[in-house]
Amino acid sequence: MYFLRKTGWDKIIKNLVKNGCFYFGISAGSVIVGKRIDIANIGSNPDENIVNLKNYKGLKLVPFCIYPHYTKKDEEAIKDFEIKKKCKVIRLKDGDFILLNNRDLNLEQK
C-alpha cells in the first residue's frame, strides 16, 4: 500500500475497477482490495511493516478484509481482529479463491 499510494496506483486501480476492468490478486494483492490491510500483520506468518506505514486502509473494493494463506492455527488471531477492528474477514486457504460480481457483491468461494 505504501508504494501504491506513493505512486498514485491506488487511485488508478480503483478507477479501473470502477470502470469495469478485471482485478486479480494473489496473496498481498488480495489483501489490498479489502477494508483494511493490517490483517496481514497477524497470524502465524505476519508481514513486517518495514516502511513504517501508519494508514492501514485498503482499497475498499470489497466490504471486508481478506486473509490469504489461512490455516486453522490463525483462527484465534483472526477472530480477535474481527472483534477489535469490526471487520468481517474472508479466510482463503492456499488454492482457494473468491469471485466477486461487483453489481451484487455476491461472494463465491472455493
Sequence and secondary structure as in RCSB ss.txt:
>XXXX:A:sequence
MYFLRKTGWDKIIKNLVKNGCFYFGISAGSVIVGKRIDIANIGSNPDENIVNLKNYKGLKLVPFCIYPHYTKKDE
EAIKDFEIKKKCKVIRLKDGDFILLNNRDLNLEQK
>XXXX:A:secstr
 HHHHHHTHHHHHHHHHHTT      THHHHTTSSBSGGGGSSSS    TT     B   SSSSEEE S  GGGH
HHHHHHHHHHT  EEE  TT  EEEETTTTEEEE 
